Amino acid sequence: METIQQSTARVIVVFSEGAHFFPLAEEIVRQNITDRQWIASEAWVFSTLISRAELMSSFTGTIGIAIRRGEIPGLENFLLGIHPGSGPNTGLVEEFWEINFDCKFEGKTSTNSSLYEVKGKICTGSEELNSRKTAYSDVSKLRASYNVYKAVYALAHSLHNLMSCEPGKGPFQNNSCADITTVQPWQLLHYLARVNFTTHYGDRVSFDENGDALAIYDVINWQRADDGSVKTVTIGLYDESAPAGQQLTLNEDKIFW
């Protein structure tokens, strides 16, 4: 924040949480400061607190780095196929159902009782999830979830390779293999460090010599939608696994400065 207050540069980089940056953002708009190019950290490039129509007079064109977005095959159909009673433990599903459809299941203590008292609706369990557009069913902008998806696959590949070890040709003492029934964390880590695969989305998953995942980030640009709201447009990609000199790609024609 000190850098921002003292800087008169045309390009300003801000590393801050959205909530911390918001008071300054309001003051920037109040003083009608518009001749600046803002570079956002991942902490606030998707902050709904900052990316508001009333702040866009000063912040349209903001560029930021974001966790890679990806698609998870079959997730949307799976989510839309969940219904109360479809499994042995559906308490959370029923709670979500009551909030989503403003209703209450008969004979159950509702977490949504205030809405029920006002509207008096009874949940039937046959309501259609795809009849409502909610964040729950929107799988088009998965970022954290996509990273969890890749992590699960990394572990699955590690376990597969561990179980495929041939006796006498293993990587451990005396060329031994790990016993899947008594596998130790350090043995799984050995295989995890050597994971190298590509997701259906085309992203490579592997780790460097320090055990860090190879970085991959989307480059995001804030633009104004036709209705005045803020839309985030992916304008490029930083991929550490790409050949030297090709790690950063930008679609300059899509950038709004």
ABEGO torsion letter per residue (X at the ends): XAAAAABABABBBBBBBAAAAAAAAAAAAAAGBABBBBBBBAAAAABAAABBAAAAAAABGBBBBBBBBBBBBGAAAAAAABBBGABABAAAAAAAAAAAAGBBBBGBBBAAAAAAAAAGBBBAGABBAAABBBAAABAAABAAAAAAAAAAAAAAAAAAAAAABBBGABABBGGBBBBAAABBAAAAAAAAAABBBBBAAGBBBBBBAAGBBBBBBBBBBBBBBAAGBBBBBBABBBBAABBBGAABBBBAAABBX
